[in-house]
Amino acid sequence: MKKGNHLLLVDDDADFRISASMALKQAGYEVGEAGNGMEALEKRLDAWSRGERFPLLVTDIIISPVNTNPVNTNREMVGRNFR
């Protein structure tokens, strides 16, 4: 994974995620994808365990939350040193 060129795209709209992912890849980014907050956390932790980081998180304003509050999903990702 190239430092600074990798990001995690999180959106529960699969059609949007596919389109955005294609555009970001064409712009030179390596794109990890997640369809909800829990999947994003799992991908982040999996990358972390391999010594990889996501320097950039691109997310929908409201994503399927880790808990009942979508704001807490983003706080959870940031609170776990989402880097």
C-alpha positions as CSV (number, residue, x, y, z in Angstrom):
1,M,0.0,0.0,0.0
2,K,1.5,3.4,-1.0
3,K,1.6,5.8,1.8
4,G,-0.9,8.6,1.3
5,N,-2.6,7.0,-1.7
6,H,-4.9,4.6,0.1
7,L,-8.3,5.4,1.5
8,L,-11.3,3.8,2.9
9,L,-14.6,4.6,1.2
10,V,-17.7,4.0,3.4
11,D,-21.2,4.3,2.0
12,D,-24.3,2.1,2.4
13,D,-25.4,2.9,-1.2
14,A,-23.7,0.2,-3.3
15,D,-24.2,2.0,-6.6
16,F,-22.6,5.2,-5.3
17,R,-19.8,3.3,-3.7
18,I,-19.0,1.5,-7.0
19,S,-19.1,4.8,-9.0
20,A,-17.0,6.7,-6.4
21,S,-14.5,3.9,-6.1
22,M,-14.0,3.8,-9.9
23,A,-13.5,7.6,-10.0
24,L,-11.0,7.5,-7.1
25,K,-9.1,4.6,-8.6
26,Q,-8.8,6.5,-11.9
27,A,-7.4,9.4,-9.8
28,G,-4.7,7.2,-8.5
29,Y,-6.0,6.1,-5.2
30,E,-6.1,2.6,-3.8
31,V,-9.6,2.2,-2.5
32,G,-10.8,0.0,0.3
33,E,-14.6,-0.2,0.5
34,A,-17.1,-0.8,3.3
35,G,-20.9,-0.7,3.2
36,N,-21.5,0.2,6.8
37,G,-19.7,1.4,10.0
38,M,-19.1,-2.0,11.4
39,E,-17.5,-3.2,8.1
40,A,-15.4,-0.1,8.1
41,L,-14.1,-0.8,11.6
42,E,-13.4,-4.4,10.7
43,K,-11.4,-3.4,7.6
44,R,-9.5,-0.7,9.6
45,L,-8.6,-3.2,12.3
46,D,-7.6,-5.8,9.7
47,A,-5.3,-3.3,7.9
48,W,-3.9,-2.2,11.3
49,S,-3.0,-5.8,12.2
50,R,-1.0,-6.0,8.9
51,G,0.8,-2.8,9.7
52,E,-1.2,-0.8,7.1
53,R,-3.1,2.4,7.6
54,F,-5.9,4.3,5.9
55,P,-4.6,7.9,5.9
56,L,-7.9,9.1,4.5
57,L,-11.5,8.1,5.3
58,V,-14.3,9.1,2.9
59,T,-17.7,8.5,4.4
60,D,-21.4,9.3,3.8
61,I,-22.8,11.8,6.3
62,I,-25.1,9.1,7.7
63,I,-23.8,5.5,7.5
64,S,-25.2,2.4,9.1
65,P,-23.8,2.9,12.5
66,V,-21.8,0.7,14.8
67,N,-24.4,1.5,17.4
68,T,-27.6,3.5,17.2
69,N,-26.1,6.9,16.6
70,P,-24.3,7.5,13.2
71,V,-22.2,10.3,14.8
72,N,-20.8,7.7,17.2
73,T,-19.7,5.5,14.3
74,N,-17.4,8.2,13.1
75,R,-16.2,8.9,16.7
76,E,-15.6,5.2,17.1
77,M,-13.4,5.1,14.0
78,V,-11.5,8.3,15.1
79,G,-11.3,7.0,18.7
80,R,-9.5,3.9,17.5
81,N,-6.8,6.0,15.9
82,F,-8.1,5.7,12.3
83,R,-4.8,6.2,10.6
